[in-house]
Structure formats: C-alpha cells, structure tokens
Amino acid sequence: MRTILVFATLCLAKTNGDIFSSTAHLQSLMHLERHLVSEMSDYLTKMEAKLYEIKSYLHEFAYTAGREEFAGKFATDEIVGNPIQAFQLVKRLTINWRRIENIMAKENLWNKIEELTDVYQSFMPSQEDLHGAALALVRLQDTYNLNMTDLAKGQILGYQTNVEMTARDCLYLGKHSFNNGYYGHSIEWFEEALIRAHREDNRTASVEEIMPFYNMAVEITDQNYTDYFNENRIKGATKLKIVEGESDDYHNYQALCRGENLKTAKEEKNLKCYLTNKGNPLLILQPIKVEVFNENPLVVMFHDLMTEYEMQTYKDLAIPMLTRARVQTENHDDEVSKVRTSQTAWFSPQSHKMVANLNHRVEAVTGLSVDMDKSHCELVQIANYGMGGHYVPHYDYLIVDRPEDQRHLAPAREVAAGDRTATLMFYLSDVIKGGSTVFPRLGTKVTPEKGAAVFWYNLYRNGEGIEDTVHGACPVLMGEKWVANYWIREIGQTFNRRCSLNPNE
C-alpha cells in the first residue's frame, strides 16, 4: 500500500486544483482514499474497543450507583454508608477508571490518519476541483442530452453505476448549472432536488432551502425566453445557455458527439479503406491500413500504428509529469485552458529511445519530416482527459489564424518553425463512451481506436489555413482517453509537400 502512495505522490505533484482533469490523477486519488479508508477502519475497530470500556464503566455505574432509587442522594447511608456501594465506588475510580485512562492514553489512534492527510494535504481535491467536476457533469448532460433523472439515479445511457445522488448533490449541481449559464438544466436539477428532499424527509437538504433557488431559476429563464422572442436582447444580457461557443460549429460539434449523422449519402459513397506501403521500405513487409473519413480536405485513420508496449510506455512516462493543459493568450502567455480539460506531458527523442523509433514510423506513413531537433515537428504531446474531458472546436494552425497584417506579431519561435502543416494524433486507449474527434464543418466523426492514429492537413499547399479542419474532442462520458499528438511544422517540408499557388490544394 505504501508503494501505491509513493506512486500517488509522484502522480499528484503540482496538480492541486487540477485533479478532476486527468484520469491518471483521479486513479491515484482513488488509491489514496482506499488507504485512508483502511486506516479509518482500523481506527474504528480500536475506537470501538475503547468505547466498549467507557460503556462498561457507564453501565456498571448505572447498575449500582446510578439506579433510580439513588437519584439525588449524594452522601447518605444508601450510597457512601453502604460498604458494597463504597467498594464499587472505589473500584470504579481505581481499577475501572485507570483502565480507561490507560487505554485512552495508550496511543493517539488518529495520528496515522493525520499523518496521511498532512503528507498529502496539497494533493487533496480543492474547491476548484469540485467546481470542475460539477461543470463536467453538467457539460456531459448538455452534450449528450442525458436524462437528468436517470443521471441522478446513477444511470448513464442505460449503464447502471449504482451510485445515486442525494437532494444535496442535486441542489449543488443546480446551483453550478445556474452559475455557469445552463439555466434549463438548473431547473431540472432543482426539481430533482425537491423530489429527493421529499423522499429523504429533508435529511440532506430541505424543501425550504431548495425552493428559493428553483423559483429564481424559473423566473430568470422565463424572462430570458421573453427577451429572446421579443428580440430585445441587449449587450451583456443573460443568455438561455452560456457554453464554450454559441455557433454552428459548436452545435454541429455536439450533434456529432451525440452520434447524429451530418454527412449525406453522396458525401459518404466514396469513402473507402485500403492498404498501402507509401513506397517506403519500412512499410513494404507491413503495409499500413488506411481508412478515409473525408476526401477533401483529407481526414484519414491509420490503423494498428502503435504497439501495446509503446502505448503503455508513453502513458507510464507521462503519468508523473502530467500538468493541466494550457493555451496561449493574446499576450502569448500560458494560462490554464478553460476550453480544454485535460492534462499533458511533452517528450523528445532524448526522453526515450521509443520516441525516435515512432518518429520514423510517423514519417513513413505521412511522408513528412518530424525531426524534432530541427523543429520540423513539435515535441510529442501526451494528453490524458479526465471526467468530462473535452476540447471545444478549434483550429490547429497558429499563425494564419491571424489577419495577414498581424502575422508578424506571432512569437519568433513560431515564425521560425512555420505554422502547423499537419496533425497526427495517436489514440493510446479505447474510450467506453464519448471522447470522439469530430470535424463540425465536414460532418465527420472519428471514434477513438487504441493503437490507431488520425491524420489531416491543417494548411493548403500555399500556406493558408484549411478552415474546414476546425475540430473538437467530445467530452469523455465513461472511461478514460489517452492521446499522443504530433504537430508537424512547415519548416522541413519543402521537398516533402511542395508549395502550390492553387488555393484549393
């Protein structure tokens, strides 16, 4: 067990406030809780022995000096004048009392638990983690149209988790939904909280406590519907639902995540699978399996591209180094991403010999250079998505997303390496439910497949961005999601992907 805790220490370092965003860290937290439960169980057994001694003392007192006929008598013959009573009194305050003193002073049983909580205090979940976990549940409910009553019962799309929520839980999620702009969902949670409060006889939360929140949510939602239909929305007015993006891309993103088909039969009829060696000696004996998900722009999956050993090695290397995913702001400073809930680690060929081996394989299947030492490719990024882990629709290119007259303002290191020509993303795990990669403008959905990699170009040959490659990671509904990202830069691709003046190539 102590080995597990050492492992947990390595995994949880510097992650305070970010536990929920990584399944690896949630797993370590689970081991920590089990250790705490084991210690508390031992504590309870020993405390019960101590309580037994106390109860025995009280029982003996009640049986002798505490009987009703002695009530209110402090110095009468019936008590101190009675030799048997006197003997019992002295015995209780010598043998019995000393036995209690000894057993209570023998050891501070809570010490072990205090030691655990002291050592791991900085790793324990924070309020930020709780807020993040609550928002993840609300996001899952919103994206996948989950039935809220089923969710409160512990059912997720027919899967029974046997973990129900209390009225207090539903009240908390209702408040969190409301505070994050999910007003319709907040009403559902408050209604469920009221139902459960009645069933629980107000044990965890009372009807009187819940009703003001319910009434406020209904009032504001009704007002916003009125404002919406009267087209009387003013700048700063509250929306019916504030999410990461109110756009066609975001709505299509959610639809694809839910499994809706946005492609026409005409668009799907030419999609195919094939084998190819790409004319590369590395692939002659074992041609690559290619599945086409979209023709123009090209989105393909390379099946069976990574071995079980390689996937596990990447995860093992990443776990102690995972930190919350960060993004660049307009000032080029890194900050914790609110649109991407995952944790990441970065590796170079110097990190492990396996990285160099995989780089050769990536070059073989893509025909592009991924020489990381020459900045032809960014360091490989390992990402682990936690509960509700997602990434809203976005582009991978960094420079051409700017207006032409502002591209010179990009960081010098970005300009030197060029923009992200292409993306190859390995799936290091299957995902039980959710976690797909979707392209809202293409109507394309790629389901994670362990050992496979999805590939697409971000730029046309003339260097401009392919806007239709906007893509997002669907929230992880159940299970865990691990990926390895290769962002291939323009520099080094001069002879691998020649330039073109055709804006459509």
For each residue, the residues with C-beta under 8 A, 3 or more apart:
1: 4 5 35 38
2: 5 6
3: 6 7
4: 1 7 8 31 35
5: 1 2 8 9 31 32 35 116 120
6: 2 3 9 10
7: 3 4 10 11 28 31
8: 4 5 11 12 28 29 31 32 120 123
9: 5 6 12 13 119 120 123
10: 6 7 13 319 320
11: 7 8 15 24 25 27 28 319 320 322
12: 8 9 15 19 25 28 29 120 123
13: 9 10 123 320
14: 323
15: 11 12 18 19 22 25 123 322 323 324 343
16: 19 122 123 126
17: 126 128 129
18: 15 21 22 25 128 129 132 323 324 336 343
19: 12 15 16 22 25 26 29 123 125 126 129 386
20: 26 125 129 132 133 136 341 386 387
21: 18 25 132 324 325 341 342 343 385 386 389
22: 15 18 19 25 26 322 342 343 384 385 386 389
23: 26 27 384 385 386 387 389 480 481
24: 11 27 28 315 318 319 322 343 384
25: 11 12 15 18 19 21 22 28 29 322 343 386
26: 19 20 22 23 29 30 386 387
27: 11 23 24 30 31
28: 7 8 11 12 24 25 31 32
29: 8 12 19 25 26 32 33 123 125
30: 26 27 33 34
31: 4 5 7 8 27 28 34 35
32: 5 8 28 29 35 36 116 120 123
33: 29 30 36 37
34: 30 31 37 38
35: 1 4 5 31 32 38 39 116
36: 32 33 39 40 113 116 117
37: 33 34 40 41
38: 1 34 35 41 42
39: 35 36 42 43 112 113 116
40: 36 37 43 44 113
41: 37 38 44 45
42: 38 39 45 46 112
43: 39 40 46 47 109 110 112 113
44: 40 41 47 48
45: 41 42 48 49
46: 42 43 49 50 109
47: 43 44 50 51 109
48: 44 45 51 52
49: 45 46 52 53 103
50: 46 47 53 54 103 104
51: 47 48 54 55
52: 48 49 55 56
53: 49 50 56 57 99 100 103
54: 50 51 57 58 100
55: 51 52 58 59
56: 52 53 59 60 96
57: 53 54 60 61 92 96 97 100
58: 54 55 61 62
59: 55 56 62 63
60: 56 57 63 64 88 92 96
61: 57 58 64 65 66 92
62: 58 59 66 67
63: 59 60 66 67
64: 60 61 67 85 88
65: 61 70 79 85 88 89
66: 61 62 63 70
67: 62 63 64 70 71
68: 71
69: 78
70: 65 66 67 73 78 79
71: 67 68
72:
73: 70 76 78 79
74: 79
75: 79 80
76: 73 79 80 81
77: 80 81 82
78: 69 70 73 81 82 85
79: 65 70 73 74 75 76 82 85 89
80: 75 76 77 85 86 89
81: 76 77 78 85 86
82: 77 78 79 85 86
83: 86 87
84: 87 88
85: 64 65 78 79 80 81 82 88 89
86: 80 81 82 83 89 90
87: 83 84 90 91
88: 60 64 65 84 85 91 92
89: 65 79 80 85 86 92 93
90: 86 87 93 94
91: 87 88 94 95 96
92: 57 60 61 88 89 95 96 97
93: 89 90 96 97
94: 90 91 97 98
95: 91 92 98 99
96: 56 57 60 91 92 93 99 100
97: 57 92 93 94 100 101
98: 94 95 101 102
99: 53 95 96 102 103
100: 53 54 57 96 97 103 104
101: 97 98 104 105
102: 98 99 105 106
103: 49 50 53 99 100 106
104: 50 100 101
105: 101 102
106: 102 103
107: 111
108: 111
109: 43 46 47 112
110: 43 113 114
111: 107 108 114 115
112: 39 42 43 109 115 116
113: 36 39 40 43 110 116 117
114: 110 111 117 118
115: 111 112 118 119
116: 5 32 35 36 39 112 113 119 120
117: 36 113 114 120 121 124
118: 114 115 121
119: 9 115 116
120: 5 8 9 12 32 116 117 123 124
121: 117 118 124
122: 16
123: 8 9 12 13 15 16 19 29 32 120
124: 117 120 121
125: 19 20 29 129 130
126: 16 17 19 129 130
127: 130 131
128: 17 18 131 132
129: 17 18 19 20 125 126 132 133
130: 125 126 127 133 134
131: 127 128 134 135 176
132: 18 20 21 128 129 135 136 341
133: 20 129 130 136 137 387 388
134: 130 131 137 138 172 173 176
135: 131 132 138 139 176 180 388
136: 20 132 133 139 140 341 386 387 388 389 475
137: 133 134 140 141 151 173 387 388
138: 134 135 141 142 173 176 177 180 182 185
139: 135 136 142 143 243 388 390 475
140: 136 137 143 144 146 388 434 475 477
141: 137 138 144 145 146 148 151 185
142: 138 139 145 182 185 241 243 254
143: 139 140 254 257 258 390 474 475
144: 140 141 157 257 258 434 475 477
145: 141 142 258
146: 140 141 150 151 156 157
147: 150 151 155
148: 141 151 152 185 188 189 192
149: 152 153 192
150: 146 147 153 155 156
151: 137 141 146 147 148 154 155 156 165
152: 148 149 164 165 169 170 192 196
153: 149 150 164 165
154: 151 160 161 162 163 164 165
155: 147 150 151 158 159 160 161
156: 146 150 151 159 161 433 477 478
157: 144 146 433 477
158: 155
159: 155 156 433 478
160: 154 155
161: 154 155 156
162: 154
163: 154
164: 152 153 154
165: 151 152 153 154 169 170 173 192 196
166: 169 170 196 200 203 204 205
167: 170 171 193 194 196 197 199 200 202 203 204 205 210
168: 171 172 193 204 205
169: 152 165 166 172 173 204
170: 152 165 166 167 173 174 189 190 192 193 196 205
171: 167 168 174 175 189 190 193 205 209 210 213
172: 134 168 169 175 176
173: 134 137 138 165 169 170 176 177 189
174: 170 171 177 178 186 187 188 189 190 193 213 214 217
175: 171 172 178 179 186 213
176: 131 134 135 138 172 173 179 180
177: 138 173 174 180 182 183 185 186 189
178: 174 175 181 182 183 186 213 216 217
179: 175 176
180: 135 138 176 177 242
181: 178 238 239 241 242 243
182: 138 142 177 178 185 186 241 242 243
183: 177 178 186 187 217 220 221 224 238 240 241
184: 187 188 221 240 241
185: 138 141 142 148 177 182 188 189
186: 174 175 177 178 182 183 189 190 213 217
187: 174 183 184 190 191 214 217 218 221
188: 148 174 184 185 191 192
189: 148 170 171 173 174 177 185 186 192 193
190: 170 171 174 186 187 193 194 210 213 214 217
191: 187 188 194 195 214
192: 148 149 152 165 170 188 189 195 196
193: 167 168 170 171 174 189 190 196 197 205 210 214
194: 167 190 191 197 198 207 210 211 214
195: 191 192 198 199
196: 152 165 166 167 170 192 193 199 200 204 205
197: 167 193 194 200 202 204 205 206 207 210
198: 194 195 201 207
199: 167 195 196
200: 166 167 196 197 203 204 205
201: 198
202: 167 197 205 206 207
203: 166 167 200
204: 166 167 168 169 196 197 200
205: 166 167 168 170 171 193 196 197 200 202 209 210
206: 197 202 209 210
207: 194 197 198 202 210 211
208: 211
209: 171 205 206 212
210: 167 171 190 193 194 197 205 206 207 213 214
211: 194 207 208 214 215
212: 209 215 216
213: 171 174 175 178 186 190 210 216 217
214: 174 187 190 191 193 194 210 211 217 218
215: 211 212 218 219
216: 178 212 213 219 220
217: 174 178 183 186 187 190 213 214 220 221
218: 187 214 215 221 222
219: 215 216 222 223
220: 183 216 217 223 224 238
221: 183 184 187 217 218 224 225 240
222: 218 219 225 226
223: 219 220 226 227
224: 183 220 221 227 228 237 238 239 240
225: 221 222 228 229 240
226: 222 223 229 230 232
227: 223 224 230 232 233 237
228: 224 225 231 233 240
229: 225 226
230: 226 227
231: 228
232: 226 227
233: 227 228 237
234: 237
235:
236:
237: 224 227 233 234
238: 181 183 220 224 242
239: 181 224 242 246
240: 183 184 221 224 225 228
241: 142 181 182 183 184 246
242: 180 181 182 238 239 246
243: 139 142 181 182 246 250
244: 250 338 339 392
245: 249 250 392 393
246: 239 241 242 243 250
247: 250 251 393
248: 251 252 440
249: 245 252 253 393 440 441 470
250: 243 244 245 246 247 253 254 392 393 440
251: 247 248 254 255
252: 248 249 255 256 262 438 440 441 443
253: 249 250 256 257 392 393 438 440 472 474
254: 142 143 250 251 257 258
255: 251 252 258 260 262
256: 252 253 259 260 262 436 438 439 440 443 444 445 474
257: 143 144 253 254 434 436 438 445 474 475
258: 143 144 145 254 255
259: 256 445
260: 255 256
261: 443
262: 252 255 256 443
263: 267 268 442 443 444
264: 267 268
265: 268 269
266: 269
267: 263 264 443
268: 263 264 265 271
269: 265 266
270: 295
271: 268 292 293 294 295
272: 291 292
273: 289 290 291 292
274: 290
275: 287 288 289 290
276: 283 287 288 290
277: 280 283 284 287 288
278: 283 288 364 365 367
279:
280: 277 283 284 364 365 367
281: 284
282: 360 361 364
283: 276 277 278 280 286 287 288 364 365
284: 277 280 281 287
285:
286: 283
287: 275 276 277 283 284
288: 275 276 277 278 283 302 303 305 364 365
289: 273 275 302 303 304
290: 273 274 275 276 300 301 302 303
291: 272 273 300 301 303
292: 271 272 273 295 298 299 300
293: 271 299 300 301 444 446 454
294: 271 297 298 299 439 442 444
295: 270 271 292 298
296:
297: 294 442 456 457 466 468 469
298: 292 294 295 456 457
299: 292 293 294 439 442 444 446 454 455 456 469
300: 290 291 292 293 454 455 456
301: 290 291 293 446 449 452 453 454 455
302: 288 289 290 305 365 452 453 454 455
303: 288 289 290 291 449 451 452
304: 289 451 452
305: 288 302 361 365 426 451 452 453
306: 310 311 358 426 428 451 452 453 484
307: 310 311 451
308: 311 312 451
309: 312 313
310: 306 307 313 314 354 358
311: 306 307 308 314 315 426 428 429 450 451 482
312: 308 309 315 316
313: 309 310 316 317 352 354
314: 310 311 317 318 347 354 382 428 482 484
315: 24 311 312 318 319 382 384 428 429 482
316: 312 313 319
317: 313 314 321 345 347 351 352 382
318: 24 314 315 321 322 345 347 382 384
319: 10 11 24 315 316 322
320: 10 11 13
321: 317 318 345
322: 11 15 22 24 25 318 319 343 344 345 382 384
323: 14 15 18 326 343 344 345
324: 15 18 21 336 337 342 343 344
325: 21 336 337 340 341 342 343 344 383
326: 323 334 335 336 337
327: 334 335 337 339 340
328: 332 333 334 398
329: 332 333 334 335
330:
331:
332: 328 329 411
333: 328 329
334: 326 327 328 329
335: 326 327 329
336: 18 324 325 326
337: 324 325 326 327 340 341
338: 244
339: 244 327 391 392 394
340: 325 327 337 390 391 392 473
341: 20 21 132 136 325 337 385 386 388 389 390 391
342: 21 22 324 325 383 384 385 386 389 391 473
343: 15 18 21 22 24 25 322 323 324 325 383 384 386
344: 322 323 324 325 381 382 383 384
345: 317 318 321 322 323 381 382
346: 379 380 381 382
347: 314 317 318 351 352 355 379 380 382
348: 351 355 372 373 379 380
349: 353 355 356 359 372 373
350:
351: 317 347 348 355
352: 313 317 347 355
353: 349 356 357
354: 310 313 314 357 358
355: 347 348 349 351 352 358 359 372 380
356: 349 353 359 360
357: 353 354 360 361
358: 306 310 354 355 361 362 380
359: 349 355 356 362 363 370 371 372 377
360: 282 356 357 363 364
361: 282 305 357 358 364 365
362: 358 359 365 366 368 370 424 486
363: 359 360 366 367 368 369 370
364: 278 280 282 283 288 360 361
365: 278 280 283 288 302 305 361 362 424 453 455
366: 362 363 370 422 424 455 488
367: 278 280 363 496 497
368: 362 363 376 421 422 488 492 493 496 497
369: 363 374 376 377 488 492 493 496
370: 359 362 363 366 376 377 486 488
371: 359 374 375 376 377 492
372: 348 349 355 359 375 376 377 378 379 380
373: 348 349
374: 369 371 491 492
375: 371 372 416 417 489 491 492
376: 368 369 370 371 372 417 488 489 491 492 493
377: 359 369 370 371 372 486 487 488 489 492
378: 372 381 417 420 486 487 489
379: 346 347 348 372
380: 346 347 348 355 358 372 484 485 486
381: 344 345 346 378 484 485 487
382: 314 315 317 318 322 344 345 346 347 428 482 483 484 485
383: 325 342 343 344 482 483 484 485
384: 22 23 24 315 318 322 342 343 344 389 480 481 482
385: 21 22 23 341 342 389 390 435 473 476 480 481 482 483
386: 19 20 21 22 23 25 26 136 341 342 343 389 476 480
387: 20 23 26 133 136 137 476
388: 133 135 136 137 139 140 341 475 476 477
389: 21 22 23 136 341 342 384 385 386 435 473 475 476 481
390: 139 143 340 341 385 472 473 474 475 476
391: 339 340 341 342 394 472 473
392: 244 245 250 253 339 340 472
393: 245 247 249 250 253 440 470 471 472
394: 339 391 470 471 472
395: 401 458 465 467 469 470
396: 420 423 458 469 471 487
397: 400 401 419 420 458 459 465
398: 328 401 410 414 419 420
399: 402 407 410 414 415 418 419
400: 397 407 419 459 463 464 465
401: 395 397 398 465
402: 399 406 407 409 410
403: 406 407
404: 407
405:
406: 402 403 409
407: 399 400 402 403 404 410
408: 415
409: 402 406
410: 398 399 402 407 414 415
411: 332 414 415
412: 415 416
413: 416 417
414: 398 399 410 411 417 419
415: 399 408 410 411 412 418
416: 375 412 413 491
417: 375 376 378 413 414 489 490 491
418: 399 415 421 489 490 491
419: 397 398 399 400 414 458 459 463 465 489 490
420: 378 396 397 398 423 458 459 487 488 489 490
421: 368 418 457 458 459 488 489 490 493 497
422: 366 368 455 456 457 458 459 488
423: 396 420 455 456 458 485 486 487 488
424: 362 365 366 453 454 455 485 486 488
425: 437 453 454 455 483 484 485 486
426: 305 306 311 451 452 453 483 484 485 486
427: 430 448 449 450 451 452 453 454 481 482 483
428: 306 311 314 315 382 450 482 483 484
429: 311 315 448 450 479 480 481 482
430: 427 448 449 450 479
431: 434 435 436 447 448 476 478 479 480 481
432: 477 478 479
433: 156 157 159 476 477 478 479
434: 140 144 257 431 474 475 476 477 478 479
435: 385 389 431 448 473 474 475 476 477 479 481
436: 256 257 431 445 446 447 448 473 474
437: 425 445 446 448 454 471 472 473 474
438: 252 253 256 257 444 445 446 471 472 474
439: 256 294 299 442 443 444 445 468 469 470 471
440: 248 249 250 252 253 256 393 443 470 471 472
441: 249 252 467 468 470
442: 263 294 297 299 439 468
443: 252 256 261 262 263 267 439 440
444: 256 263 293 294 299 438 439
445: 256 257 259 436 437 438 439
446: 293 299 301 436 437 438 454
447: 431 436
448: 427 429 430 431 435 436 437 481 483
449: 301 303 427 430 452
450: 311 427 428 429 430
451: 303 304 305 306 307 308 311 426 427
452: 301 302 303 304 305 306 426 427 449
453: 301 302 305 306 365 424 425 426 427
454: 293 299 300 301 302 424 425 427 437 446
455: 299 300 301 302 365 366 422 423 424 425
456: 297 298 299 300 422 423 469 471
457: 297 298 421 422 460 466 469
458: 395 396 397 419 420 421 422 423 465 466 469
459: 397 400 419 420 421 422 463 464 465 466 490
460: 457 463 464 465 466 500 502 503 504 505
461: 497 498 499 500 502 505
462: 499 500 501 502 503 505
463: 400 419 459 460 490 499
464: 400 459 460 503
465: 395 397 400 401 419 458 459 460 469
466: 297 457 458 459 460 469
467: 395 441 470
468: 297 439 441 442
469: 297 299 395 396 439 456 457 458 465 466
470: 249 393 394 395 439 440 441 467
471: 393 394 396 437 438 439 440 456
472: 253 390 391 392 393 394 437 438 440
473: 340 342 385 389 390 391 435 436 437 481
474: 143 253 256 257 390 434 435 436 437 438
475: 136 139 140 143 144 257 388 389 390 434 435
476: 385 386 387 388 389 390 431 433 434 435 479 480 481
477: 140 144 156 157 388 432 433 434 435
478: 156 159 431 432 433 434
479: 429 430 431 432 433 434 435 476
480: 23 384 385 386 429 431 476
481: 23 384 385 389 427 429 431 435 448 473 476
482: 311 314 315 382 383 384 385 427 428 429
483: 382 383 385 425 426 427 428 448
484: 306 314 380 381 382 383 425 426 428
485: 380 381 382 383 423 424 425 426
486: 362 370 377 378 380 423 424 425 426
487: 377 378 381 396 420 423
488: 366 368 369 370 376 377 420 421 422 423 424 493
489: 375 376 377 378 417 418 419 420 421 492 493
490: 417 418 419 420 421 459 463 493
491: 374 375 376 416 417 418
492: 368 369 371 374 375 376 377 489 496
493: 368 369 376 421 488 489 490 496 497
494: 498
495: 498
496: 367 368 369 492 493
497: 367 368 421 461 493
498: 461 494 495
499: 461 462 463
500: 460 461 462 505
501: 462
502: 460 461 462 505
503: 460 462 464
504: 460
505: 460 461 462 500 502
